[in-house]
Amino acid sequence: MAVTKPAGFLRFVVLPGLNVWNERQPGTSASFLRTATRLLNAAPRAGVLLSLKAFDFKMTLLDQVAPQETMLVSMGEAERIKLLRAHPGLRVVPVTQLSPLWLRHRQVNAVPGVVSAAGSRFVFEVAVTDKQTGGPLEGVDVVALISRSERTGAVARSNKRGIARLLLPAGVRKLESVEAYPAHGHWPAHVAELSLATGAPCLACSPIDLGDRDMRGHFGLAGRDTDGEGVRVAVIDTGAAKHPDLRFAKGMNVVRGEPAADFDDRMGHGTHVCGIIAGRGLAGQGVRGAAPGVALHVYRVFGRSSETAESFAIAKAIRQAVDDGCDLINLSLGGEGDMPDVLREIQRARALGVVCLAATGNDYRGAVSYPARYAQTMAVSAFGRKGTYPAGAAQALTIQKPFGTDRKNFVANFSNVGSEVDLTGPGVGIVSAYPGGYAVMDGTSMACPAITGSLARQLGRQSRILNMARDQKRSDAIIHLALKAAEELGFGATFEGAGLLV
């Protein structure tokens, strides 16, 4: 029967409290996890209620990464303390939420005064059109920013006539920028330093031309069909959609309560990431990844109607990818806080010869996000290049110092940076696969798979490393390969690490 979760209950992960000093004598944590595994394996899909009468304690066991390993449970804060009293060797922490690390342009801070009394605000209309045909574009996110640094302004979506109606305070006289972001099919467009006295602007979005080289193409990150053969790459993300440019070796959904075979992408992010790594489209007719020959494994960790993923699901996917024999794991997702359940699986991956690559985050030069912040991952920042996007495209707004030795190269203004950065990748104006077509995206989410694909291409040429025993020496050799082959772009180590891997 289904277990009813009492009000006030939260999700926690329960981990064995092991370190190098107590592995042979783990204390009570091992006995608890053995009992929990036995109960969970005999339980219905909805979970099982565990009661410790001596401590007046109840919790619901929901899932596990592996037998006698990290558990997902539901209980109250008071129960967490009771559990630790009964088994002080355990580590019990709340589940962490992680997000895809594409640049979500429609996230705007509200302007003070917009919701005040009638008469203190007005509607500002913006037209959005197809630059080639002049026809209106529907469903485009339009952002009007009073301050780009503080991201204050308004956002609206264009209607059937291509008109977006934005609500602004009456005192506004100019905007630092107005930007239009189609979901797919077109490049975003913008106008900068707009005086409202000039009237309503029209933003013309250029259609995606697959015959043009984007930034990845400029740097040679469009591979041959055989590039990456023999290498297994895991994409832990929002899933992947069926697409003519993509071929999957395995697809799996690890979200509890959803069909394991349903790895379809409902957000578009994971599909885009997969195309950057392993797209197999013909030149001029589709997208080509850096390593089209890899065996692509897709693990969906985002629920059907969720824009965030639980750290537990990501930990479970990493465990599955390692056990499925993957060599590289792409993590284009992140959060702000420590996530010991994810770290435990990243550490296990490294110990078993597998390397995780993670995006640093898009907090406008903020601190590197988790899990990229962990020393056991390879953290990838994002850079851009002038001239690799159409005139008038919103990608011009990402230009910021430092510039590289080649002055056309710049560190993307949104990229998180710091001493944890290992490599940098192209993350501005990236064209890739999208459910039903193609899309342009920006973010460290795009830079990370570009480097994952490039490393897969390098690894496919190194049979000696591929055939090594799956242990720490193997993963060390893969990381050494990446850092040795990377070329510095002149940004400085905290922005690019060892540089760009091609």
Kinemage of the C-alpha trace (Angstrom):
@kinemage 1
@onewidth
@group {chain A} dominant
@subgroup {mainchain}
@vectorlist {calphas} color= white
{ca met a 1} P 0.000 0.000 0.000
{ca ala a 2} L 1.113 3.597 -0.555
{ca val a 3} L 2.701 5.408 2.349
{ca thr a 4} L 1.224 8.773 3.282
{ca lys a 5} L 3.841 11.407 3.987
{ca pro a 6} L 2.935 13.424 7.118
{ca ala a 7} L 2.755 17.200 6.842
{ca gly a 8} L 6.075 18.940 7.399
{ca phe a 9} L 8.147 16.018 6.152
{ca leu a 10} L 11.158 16.778 3.952
{ca arg a 11} L 13.387 14.746 1.670
{ca phe a 12} L 16.826 13.865 2.994
{ca val a 13} L 19.717 11.783 1.774
{ca val a 14} L 21.246 9.349 4.251
{ca leu a 15} L 24.869 8.422 3.574
{ca pro a 16} L 27.335 6.100 5.280
{ca gly a 17} L 29.691 8.184 7.373
{ca leu a 18} L 32.848 6.713 5.887
{ca asn a 19} L 36.299 8.176 5.407
{ca val a 20} L 39.741 6.696 4.820
{ca trp a 21} L 40.186 6.177 8.558
{ca asn a 22} L 37.057 4.154 9.338
{ca glu a 23} L 36.303 2.107 6.215
{ca arg a 24} L 36.966 -1.181 8.009
{ca gln a 25} L 35.029 -0.157 11.120
{ca pro a 26} L 32.119 1.961 9.882
{ca gly a 27} L 30.154 1.855 13.122
{ca thr a 28} L 26.350 1.638 13.096
{ca ser a 29} L 25.876 3.192 9.655
{ca ala a 30} L 26.455 -0.125 7.875
{ca ser a 31} L 23.852 -1.988 9.954
{ca phe a 32} L 21.218 0.689 9.336
{ca leu a 33} L 21.814 0.680 5.585
{ca arg a 34} L 21.630 -3.120 5.450
{ca thr a 35} L 18.261 -3.031 7.211
{ca ala a 36} L 16.976 -0.178 5.078
{ca thr a 37} L 18.018 -1.947 1.851
{ca arg a 38} L 16.256 -5.154 2.917
{ca leu a 39} L 13.048 -3.265 3.715
{ca leu a 40} L 13.160 -1.132 0.579
{ca asn a 41} L 13.716 -4.118 -1.707
{ca ala a 42} L 10.587 -5.733 -0.263
{ca ala a 43} L 8.553 -2.515 -0.384
{ca pro a 44} L 5.999 -1.240 -2.887
{ca arg a 45} L 7.115 1.481 -5.320
{ca ala a 46} L 5.640 4.152 -3.050
{ca gly a 47} L 8.168 3.438 -0.299
{ca val a 48} L 8.142 1.794 3.089
{ca leu a 49} L 7.596 3.195 6.557
{ca leu a 50} L 10.442 2.498 8.972
{ca ser a 51} L 9.776 2.783 12.703
{ca leu a 52} L 12.319 2.755 15.544
{ca lys a 53} L 10.186 2.339 18.650
{ca ala a 54} L 13.031 2.911 21.088
{ca phe a 55} L 13.460 6.406 19.717
{ca asp a 56} L 9.786 7.185 18.944
{ca phe a 57} L 10.866 7.576 15.350
{ca lys a 58} L 9.265 7.180 11.914
{ca met a 59} L 10.600 7.817 8.405
{ca thr a 60} L 9.722 6.721 4.875
{ca leu a 61} L 12.354 4.935 2.797
{ca leu a 62} L 11.935 6.043 -0.827
{ca asp a 63} L 14.903 4.963 -2.927
{ca gln a 64} L 18.604 4.053 -2.898
{ca val a 65} L 21.577 4.709 -5.155
{ca ala a 66} L 22.648 1.080 -4.706
{ca pro a 67} L 22.155 -1.651 -2.082
{ca gln a 68} L 23.485 -0.564 1.326
{ca glu a 69} L 24.375 2.814 -0.123
{ca thr a 70} L 23.016 6.383 -0.163
{ca met a 71} L 19.292 6.411 0.645
{ca leu a 72} L 16.512 8.861 -0.187
{ca val a 73} L 14.116 9.237 2.742
{ca ser a 74} L 11.217 11.388 3.866
{ca met a 75} L 11.000 12.603 7.464
{ca gly a 76} L 10.787 15.697 9.623
{ca glu a 77} L 13.661 17.707 11.064
{ca ala a 78} L 12.985 16.256 14.517
{ca glu a 79} L 13.200 12.739 13.041
{ca arg a 80} L 16.588 13.592 11.528
{ca ile a 81} L 17.988 14.204 15.017
{ca lys a 82} L 16.374 11.012 16.325
{ca leu a 83} L 17.945 9.027 13.500
{ca leu a 84} L 21.391 10.408 14.342
{ca arg a 85} L 20.868 9.542 18.014
{ca ala a 86} L 20.145 5.979 17.004
{ca his a 87} L 22.914 5.779 14.382
{ca pro a 88} L 25.531 8.517 14.957
{ca gly a 89} L 27.732 7.107 12.204
{ca leu a 90} L 25.337 8.261 9.483
{ca arg a 91} L 25.390 11.529 7.593
{ca val a 92} L 21.928 13.007 7.008
{ca val a 93} L 21.506 16.107 4.839
{ca pro a 94} L 18.627 17.724 2.918
{ca val a 95} L 18.260 16.961 -0.774
{ca thr a 96} L 19.784 19.711 -2.936
{ca gln a 97} L 18.092 21.104 -6.049
{ca leu a 98} L 20.196 21.676 -9.191
{ca ser a 99} L 19.329 23.565 -12.375
{ca pro a 100} L 20.460 23.333 -16.007
{ca leu a 101} L 23.258 25.837 -16.608
{ca trp a 102} L 21.977 27.489 -19.771
{ca leu a 103} L 21.488 31.239 -19.582
{ca arg a 104} L 17.836 31.813 -18.693
{ca his a 105} L 17.411 35.260 -20.207
{ca arg a 106} L 13.811 35.726 -19.100
{ca gln a 107} L 14.828 35.722 -15.423
{ca val a 108} L 14.478 39.411 -14.569
{ca asn a 109} L 14.176 41.224 -11.242
{ca ala a 110} L 10.965 43.213 -10.888
{ca val a 111} L 11.198 46.998 -11.007
{ca pro a 112} L 9.981 48.810 -7.866
{ca gly a 113} L 6.820 50.726 -8.693
{ca val a 114} L 5.409 48.410 -11.330
{ca val a 115} L 2.797 47.039 -8.941
{ca ser a 116} L 2.002 50.371 -7.286
{ca ala a 117} L -1.125 52.483 -7.730
{ca ala a 118} L -2.819 52.949 -11.102
{ca gly a 119} L -1.340 55.689 -13.225
{ca ser a 120} L 2.301 55.027 -12.232
{ca arg a 121} L 2.980 52.528 -14.984
{ca phe a 122} L 2.585 52.134 -18.707
{ca val a 123} L 2.646 49.448 -21.383
{ca phe a 124} L 5.652 49.385 -23.690
{ca glu a 125} L 5.152 47.442 -26.924
{ca val a 126} L 7.930 45.681 -28.845
{ca ala a 127} L 7.531 44.008 -32.236
{ca val a 128} L 9.459 40.821 -33.057
{ca thr a 129} L 9.897 39.696 -36.665
{ca asp a 130} L 11.735 37.205 -38.828
{ca lys a 131} L 14.657 39.130 -40.327
{ca gln a 132} L 14.443 37.220 -43.592
{ca thr a 133} L 10.699 37.334 -44.298
{ca gly a 134} L 9.594 40.253 -42.148
{ca gly a 135} L 6.770 38.139 -40.721
{ca pro a 136} L 5.807 38.266 -37.018
{ca leu a 137} L 7.324 35.774 -34.555
{ca glu a 138} L 5.020 34.389 -31.874
{ca gly a 139} L 6.062 33.022 -28.483
{ca val a 140} L 9.343 34.946 -28.248
{ca asp a 141} L 10.523 36.043 -24.797
{ca val a 142} L 11.175 39.796 -24.860
{ca val a 143} L 13.191 41.402 -22.060
{ca ala a 144} L 13.425 45.157 -21.403
{ca leu a 145} L 16.222 45.981 -18.972
{ca ile a 146} L 16.493 49.263 -17.127
{ca ser a 147} L 19.717 48.024 -15.551
{ca arg a 148} L 21.613 45.109 -17.103
{ca ser a 149} L 23.998 44.798 -14.155
{ca glu a 150} L 21.105 44.410 -11.702
{ca arg a 151} L 18.865 42.703 -14.283
{ca thr a 152} L 15.911 44.903 -13.392
{ca gly a 153} L 13.188 45.419 -15.943
{ca ala a 154} L 10.244 43.579 -17.415
{ca val a 155} L 9.605 40.485 -19.512
{ca ala a 156} L 6.727 39.435 -21.780
{ca arg a 157} L 6.041 36.989 -24.611
{ca ser a 158} L 5.121 38.006 -28.136
{ca asn a 159} L 1.591 37.249 -29.389
{ca lys a 160} L 0.424 36.049 -32.799
{ca arg a 161} L 1.091 39.487 -34.254
{ca gly a 162} L 4.643 39.384 -32.901
{ca ile a 163} L 3.885 42.041 -30.278
{ca ala a 164} L 5.157 41.800 -26.704
{ca arg a 165} L 3.529 44.131 -24.167
{ca leu a 166} L 5.844 44.991 -21.256
{ca leu a 167} L 4.761 46.790 -18.086
{ca leu a 168} L 7.203 49.552 -17.027
{ca pro a 169} L 7.152 52.318 -14.385
{ca ala a 170} L 5.970 55.677 -15.719
{ca gly a 171} L 9.230 57.392 -14.793
{ca val a 172} L 11.409 55.294 -17.094
{ca arg a 173} L 12.908 57.332 -19.942
{ca lys a 174} L 15.440 54.922 -21.413
{ca leu a 175} L 16.384 51.261 -21.406
{ca glu a 176} L 19.888 49.824 -21.385
{ca ser a 177} L 18.707 47.079 -23.723
{ca val a 178} L 15.679 45.368 -25.236
{ca glu a 179} L 16.269 41.720 -26.117
{ca ala a 180} L 14.255 39.040 -27.925
{ca tyr a 181} L 14.911 35.316 -27.330
{ca pro a 182} L 13.124 32.809 -29.587
{ca ala a 183} L 12.994 29.297 -28.112
{ca his a 184} L 14.285 27.754 -31.336
{ca gly a 185} L 14.688 28.352 -35.051
{ca his a 186} L 16.124 31.883 -34.815
{ca trp a 187} L 18.979 33.819 -33.306
{ca pro a 188} L 18.103 36.243 -30.492
{ca ala a 189} L 18.143 39.973 -31.305
{ca his a 190} L 18.668 43.159 -29.340
{ca val a 191} L 18.862 46.937 -29.370
{ca ala a 192} L 21.004 48.803 -26.826
{ca glu a 193} L 20.609 52.205 -25.133
{ca leu a 194} L 17.055 52.782 -26.284
{ca ser a 195} L 15.299 56.088 -25.597
{ca leu a 196} L 11.575 55.549 -25.100
{ca ala a 197} L 10.956 58.852 -26.867
{ca thr a 198} L 11.910 57.191 -30.165
{ca gly a 199} L 8.861 54.919 -29.992
{ca ala a 200} L 8.378 51.173 -30.022
{ca pro a 201} L 11.296 49.201 -31.475
{ca cys a 202} L 11.168 46.249 -33.847
{ca leu a 203} L 13.575 43.393 -33.174
{ca ala a 204} L 14.413 41.299 -36.243
{ca cys a 205} L 15.661 37.783 -35.446
{ca ser a 206} L 17.864 36.019 -38.021
{ca pro a 207} L 16.803 32.465 -38.936
{ca ile a 208} L 19.342 29.771 -38.041
{ca asp a 209} L 21.394 28.870 -41.126
{ca leu a 210} L 23.011 25.479 -40.628
{ca gly a 211} L 25.423 26.308 -43.430
{ca asp a 212} L 27.028 29.060 -41.311
{ca arg a 213} L 29.753 28.253 -38.797
{ca asp a 214} L 28.969 29.136 -35.219
{ca met a 215} L 31.661 29.495 -32.573
{ca arg a 216} L 32.215 25.744 -32.252
{ca gly a 217} L 32.787 25.470 -35.975
{ca his a 218} L 35.320 28.285 -35.879
{ca phe a 219} L 37.423 26.382 -33.354
{ca gly a 220} L 37.207 23.035 -35.152
{ca leu a 221} L 34.766 21.384 -32.752
{ca ala a 222} L 32.751 19.721 -35.508
{ca gly a 223} L 34.152 16.200 -35.807
{ca arg a 224} L 34.194 13.376 -38.301
{ca asp a 225} L 31.899 10.368 -37.969
{ca thr a 226} L 34.726 8.280 -36.514
{ca asp a 227} L 35.878 10.824 -33.926
{ca gly a 228} L 35.324 9.418 -30.445
{ca glu a 229} L 34.815 5.802 -31.506
{ca gly a 230} L 35.334 3.403 -28.619
{ca val a 231} L 34.442 6.046 -26.005
{ca arg a 232} L 31.253 6.001 -23.949
{ca val a 233} L 29.937 9.411 -22.888
{ca ala a 234} L 27.159 9.943 -20.351
{ca val a 235} L 24.921 13.015 -20.457
{ca ile a 236} L 23.156 13.499 -17.129
{ca asp a 237} L 20.553 16.114 -17.895
{ca thr a 238} L 16.927 16.799 -18.876
{ca gly a 239} L 16.930 13.783 -21.195
{ca ala a 240} L 17.090 13.848 -24.983
{ca ala a 241} L 14.499 14.024 -27.743
{ca lys a 242} L 14.464 11.885 -30.860
{ca his a 243} L 16.328 13.885 -33.475
{ca pro a 244} L 17.730 13.048 -36.921
{ca asp a 245} L 21.200 14.224 -35.848
{ca leu a 246} L 21.377 12.079 -32.692
{ca arg a 247} L 21.986 8.395 -32.094
{ca phe a 248} L 21.774 6.896 -28.613
{ca ala a 249} L 23.528 3.827 -27.246
{ca lys a 250} L 21.389 3.936 -24.088
{ca gly a 251} L 18.656 6.100 -22.621
{ca met a 252} L 17.322 5.883 -19.083
{ca asn a 253} L 15.173 7.857 -16.649
{ca val a 254} L 16.296 7.646 -13.014
{ca val a 255} L 13.557 9.901 -11.583
{ca arg a 256} L 11.667 7.956 -8.949
{ca gly a 257} L 8.051 7.185 -9.875
{ca glu a 258} L 8.535 7.663 -13.640
{ca pro a 259} L 9.091 4.971 -16.299
{ca ala a 260} L 12.780 4.085 -16.597
{ca ala a 261} L 12.481 3.918 -20.394
{ca asp a 262} L 11.119 7.485 -20.697
{ca phe a 263} L 14.198 9.642 -21.236
{ca asp a 264} L 12.429 12.111 -23.568
{ca asp a 265} L 13.467 15.743 -23.182
{ca arg a 266} L 10.670 18.162 -22.280
{ca met a 267} L 12.913 21.207 -21.803
{ca gly a 268} L 15.313 21.035 -24.747
{ca his a 269} L 18.475 21.512 -22.699
{ca gly a 270} L 19.679 17.891 -22.733
{ca thr a 271} L 19.019 17.538 -26.465
{ca his a 272} L 21.129 20.642 -27.122
{ca val a 273} L 23.956 19.256 -24.957
{ca cys a 274} L 23.872 15.914 -26.785
{ca gly a 275} L 24.153 17.636 -30.170
{ca ile a 276} L 27.233 19.562 -29.033
{ca ile a 277} L 28.947 16.336 -28.017
{ca ala a 278} L 27.829 13.867 -30.650
{ca gly a 279} L 25.633 15.447 -33.348
{ca arg a 280} L 25.878 13.497 -36.614
{ca gly a 281} L 24.078 15.858 -39.014
{ca leu a 282} L 25.455 16.397 -42.498
{ca ala a 283} L 27.394 19.610 -43.003
{ca gly a 284} L 24.994 22.422 -43.867
{ca gln a 285} L 21.949 20.272 -43.078
{ca gly a 286} L 22.360 19.505 -39.375
{ca val a 287} L 24.693 19.900 -36.417
{ca arg a 288} L 27.912 18.021 -35.877
{ca gly a 289} L 29.340 17.433 -32.445
{ca ala a 290} L 32.998 17.267 -31.525
{ca ala a 291} L 32.849 13.459 -31.323
{ca pro a 292} L 30.041 12.003 -33.462
{ca gly a 293} L 31.455 8.479 -33.051
{ca val a 294} L 30.968 8.149 -29.293
{ca ala a 295} L 28.478 5.780 -27.712
{ca leu a 296} L 26.063 8.317 -26.218
{ca his a 297} L 24.336 7.399 -22.933
{ca val a 298} L 21.514 9.667 -21.752
{ca tyr a 299} L 20.249 9.707 -18.153
{ca arg a 300} L 17.250 11.900 -17.379
{ca val a 301} L 17.294 13.328 -13.844
{ca phe a 302} L 14.642 16.051 -14.226
{ca gly a 303} L 11.034 15.096 -13.535
{ca arg a 304} L 8.324 15.522 -16.152
{ca ser a 305} L 7.123 18.861 -14.823
{ca ser a 306} L 10.216 20.055 -12.939
{ca glu a 307} L 12.829 22.629 -13.900
{ca thr a 308} L 15.194 21.399 -11.180
{ca ala a 309} L 16.687 18.008 -10.385
{ca glu a 310} L 17.313 16.460 -6.987
{ca ser a 311} L 20.904 15.782 -6.051
{ca phe a 312} L 19.897 12.213 -5.200
{ca ala a 313} L 18.753 11.571 -8.787
{ca ile a 314} L 22.045 12.929 -10.110
{ca ala a 315} L 24.012 10.730 -7.707
{ca lys a 316} L 22.000 7.733 -8.844
{ca ala a 317} L 22.619 8.578 -12.515
{ca ile a 318} L 26.372 8.918 -11.970
{ca arg a 319} L 26.414 5.491 -10.290
{ca gln a 320} L 24.478 4.018 -13.227
{ca ala a 321} L 26.742 5.639 -15.829
{ca val a 322} L 29.870 4.293 -14.157
{ca asp a 323} L 28.366 0.813 -13.865
{ca asp a 324} L 27.354 1.005 -17.545
{ca gly a 325} L 31.003 1.438 -18.501
{ca cys a 326} L 30.992 5.139 -19.429
{ca asp a 327} L 34.365 6.878 -19.699
{ca leu a 328} L 33.275 10.521 -19.438
{ca ile a 329} L 30.265 12.076 -17.701
{ca asn a 330} L 28.905 15.509 -18.702
{ca leu a 331} L 27.231 17.528 -15.934
{ca ser a 332} L 25.793 20.748 -17.407
{ca leu a 333} L 23.915 21.501 -14.202
{ca gly a 334} L 24.678 23.028 -10.845
{ca gly a 335} L 23.653 24.517 -7.536
{ca glu a 336} L 25.020 26.772 -4.821
{ca gly a 337} L 25.583 24.408 -1.916
{ca asp a 338} L 27.542 21.311 -1.009
{ca met a 339} L 25.911 18.041 -2.147
{ca pro a 340} L 27.641 15.114 -0.444
{ca asp a 341} L 25.501 12.503 -2.213
{ca val a 342} L 26.734 13.754 -5.616
{ca leu a 343} L 30.312 14.142 -4.385
{ca arg a 344} L 30.341 10.546 -3.130
{ca glu a 345} L 29.477 9.260 -6.607
{ca ile a 346} L 31.954 11.581 -8.331
{ca gln a 347} L 34.659 10.261 -6.013
{ca arg a 348} L 33.643 6.692 -6.825
{ca ala a 349} L 33.716 7.492 -10.546
{ca arg a 350} L 37.266 8.840 -10.284
{ca ala a 351} L 38.350 5.796 -8.311
{ca leu a 352} L 36.936 3.570 -11.076
{ca gly a 353} L 38.647 5.361 -13.966
{ca val a 354} L 35.804 7.698 -15.026
{ca val a 355} L 36.056 11.504 -15.343
{ca cys a 356} L 33.187 13.922 -14.669
{ca leu a 357} L 33.183 17.301 -16.431
{ca ala a 358} L 30.951 20.033 -14.978
{ca ala a 359} L 29.855 23.530 -15.974
{ca thr a 360} L 31.017 26.337 -13.685
{ca gly a 361} L 27.695 28.226 -13.670
{ca asn a 362} L 26.193 31.458 -15.038
{ca asp a 363} L 26.178 33.877 -12.098
{ca tyr a 364} L 28.031 36.670 -13.902
{ca arg a 365} L 31.557 36.002 -12.634
{ca gly a 366} L 30.322 34.498 -9.384
{ca ala a 367} L 31.961 31.623 -7.533
{ca val a 368} L 32.130 28.278 -9.321
{ca ser a 369} L 28.956 26.258 -8.735
{ca tyr a 370} L 28.709 22.737 -7.351
{ca pro a 371} L 29.512 20.074 -8.497
{ca ala a 372} L 32.115 21.841 -10.694
{ca arg a 373} L 33.569 23.259 -7.487
{ca tyr a 374} L 34.691 19.800 -6.352
{ca ala a 375} L 38.350 19.003 -6.987
{ca gln a 376} L 37.403 15.589 -8.396
{ca thr a 377} L 35.616 17.114 -11.406
{ca met a 378} L 36.960 19.017 -14.398
{ca ala a 379} L 35.349 22.468 -14.212
{ca val a 380} L 34.615 24.231 -17.534
{ca ser a 381} L 34.054 27.992 -17.900
{ca ala a 382} L 32.633 29.712 -20.998
{ca phe a 383} L 34.173 32.134 -23.483
{ca gly a 384} L 32.904 33.821 -26.631
{ca arg a 385} L 34.271 35.133 -29.894
{ca lys a 386} L 33.246 38.278 -31.744
{ca gly a 387} L 31.908 37.733 -35.243
{ca thr a 388} L 30.576 34.209 -34.722
{ca tyr a 389} L 26.953 35.392 -34.522
{ca pro a 390} L 24.790 37.551 -36.824
{ca ala a 391} L 24.823 41.342 -36.685
{ca gly a 392} L 22.316 42.549 -34.111
{ca ala a 393} L 22.276 39.235 -32.218
{ca ala a 394} L 21.949 39.480 -28.434
{ca gln a 395} L 25.195 37.520 -28.015
{ca ala a 396} L 27.023 40.865 -28.409
{ca leu a 397} L 25.793 41.690 -24.905
{ca thr a 398} L 27.980 38.937 -23.397
{ca ile a 399} L 31.261 40.662 -24.332
{ca gln a 400} L 33.392 41.561 -21.330
{ca lys a 401} L 37.056 41.662 -20.355
{ca pro a 402} L 39.415 39.918 -20.147
{ca phe a 403} L 40.143 39.512 -23.841
{ca gly a 404} L 42.470 36.815 -25.102
{ca thr a 405} L 45.733 36.940 -26.990
{ca asp a 406} L 43.446 37.039 -30.021
{ca arg a 407} L 41.406 40.116 -29.117
{ca lys a 408} L 38.271 38.712 -30.705
{ca asn a 409} L 38.084 36.126 -27.899
{ca phe a 410} L 36.544 37.128 -24.551
{ca val a 411} L 35.427 35.500 -21.326
{ca ala a 412} L 31.621 35.458 -21.383
{ca asn a 413} L 30.273 38.019 -18.930
{ca phe a 414} L 27.925 35.440 -17.396
{ca ser a 415} L 30.547 32.736 -16.756
{ca asn a 416} L 31.490 31.820 -13.200
{ca val a 417} L 35.241 31.760 -12.686
{ca gly a 418} L 37.814 31.007 -10.021
{ca ser a 419} L 40.755 28.845 -9.048
{ca glu a 420} L 38.644 25.715 -9.556
{ca val a 421} L 38.447 26.244 -13.347
{ca asp a 422} L 40.308 23.536 -15.291
{ca leu a 423} L 39.354 24.318 -18.901
{ca thr a 424} L 37.265 26.757 -20.933
{ca gly a 425} L 34.924 26.101 -23.838
{ca pro a 426} L 32.779 27.945 -26.400
{ca gly a 427} L 29.565 29.006 -24.686
{ca val a 428} L 28.226 32.025 -26.605
{ca gly a 429} L 25.815 31.643 -29.530
{ca ile a 430} L 25.963 27.853 -29.788
{ca val a 431} L 23.732 26.200 -32.407
{ca ser a 432} L 22.693 22.622 -31.652
{ca ala a 433} L 19.863 20.124 -31.778
{ca tyr a 434} L 16.539 20.931 -30.137
{ca pro a 435} L 13.256 18.976 -29.974
{ca gly a 436} L 11.765 19.392 -33.437
{ca gly a 437} L 14.644 21.398 -34.893
{ca tyr a 438} L 17.587 23.571 -33.827
{ca ala a 439} L 18.217 26.318 -31.284
{ca val a 440} L 20.804 28.890 -30.233
{ca met a 441} L 21.804 28.795 -26.563
{ca asp a 442} L 24.364 30.476 -24.317
{ca gly a 443} L 25.858 29.242 -21.065
{ca thr a 444} L 28.520 27.197 -19.374
{ca ser a 445} L 26.046 24.372 -20.081
{ca met a 446} L 27.114 24.670 -23.724
{ca ala a 447} L 30.843 25.106 -23.021
{ca cys a 448} L 31.032 21.943 -20.906
{ca pro a 449} L 29.786 19.461 -23.570
{ca ala a 450} L 32.031 21.108 -26.177
{ca ile a 451} L 35.003 20.143 -23.993
{ca thr a 452} L 33.520 16.750 -23.106
{ca gly a 453} L 33.210 16.002 -26.830
{ca ser a 454} L 36.706 17.280 -27.516
{ca leu a 455} L 38.149 15.111 -24.735
{ca ala a 456} L 36.226 12.097 -26.080
{ca arg a 457} L 37.808 12.751 -29.474
{ca gln a 458} L 41.269 12.866 -27.901
{ca leu a 459} L 40.579 9.773 -25.796
{ca gly a 460} L 39.371 7.791 -28.814
{ca arg a 461} L 42.876 8.158 -30.272
{ca gln a 462} L 44.527 6.857 -27.084
{ca ser a 463} L 43.877 3.124 -26.974
{ca arg a 464} L 46.517 2.727 -24.268
{ca ile a 465} L 44.502 4.905 -21.875
{ca leu a 466} L 41.148 3.464 -22.918
{ca asn a 467} L 42.377 -0.058 -22.241
{ca met a 468} L 43.869 0.689 -18.824
{ca ala a 469} L 42.391 -0.974 -15.750
{ca arg a 470} L 39.434 1.034 -14.496
{ca asp a 471} L 41.049 2.653 -11.489
{ca gln a 472} L 42.413 6.006 -10.326
{ca lys a 473} L 45.455 5.736 -12.596
{ca arg a 474} L 43.127 5.613 -15.609
{ca ser a 475} L 41.117 8.704 -14.650
{ca asp a 476} L 44.344 10.522 -13.776
{ca ala a 477} L 45.673 9.658 -17.245
{ca ile a 478} L 42.507 11.040 -18.889
{ca ile a 479} L 42.784 14.316 -16.974
{ca his a 480} L 46.495 14.556 -17.777
{ca leu a 481} L 45.634 14.056 -21.451
{ca ala a 482} L 43.128 16.932 -21.333
{ca leu a 483} L 45.346 19.394 -19.486
{ca lys a 484} L 48.413 18.629 -21.574
{ca ala a 485} L 46.558 19.036 -24.899
{ca ala a 486} L 44.775 22.278 -23.916
{ca glu a 487} L 46.003 25.574 -25.347
{ca glu a 488} L 45.956 28.800 -23.356
{ca leu a 489} L 43.914 31.636 -24.867
{ca gly a 490} L 45.458 34.411 -22.796
{ca phe a 491} L 42.616 35.014 -20.315
{ca gly a 492} L 44.517 33.910 -17.210
{ca ala a 493} L 44.241 30.727 -15.169
{ca thr a 494} L 41.250 31.721 -13.008
{ca phe a 495} L 39.205 32.365 -16.153
{ca glu a 496} L 40.353 29.490 -18.408
{ca gly a 497} L 42.369 27.004 -16.363
{ca ala a 498} L 44.685 25.236 -18.824
{ca gly a 499} L 42.768 26.739 -21.750
{ca leu a 500} L 40.786 25.355 -24.679
{ca leu a 501} L 40.890 21.656 -25.604
{ca val a 502} L 40.462 21.061 -29.331
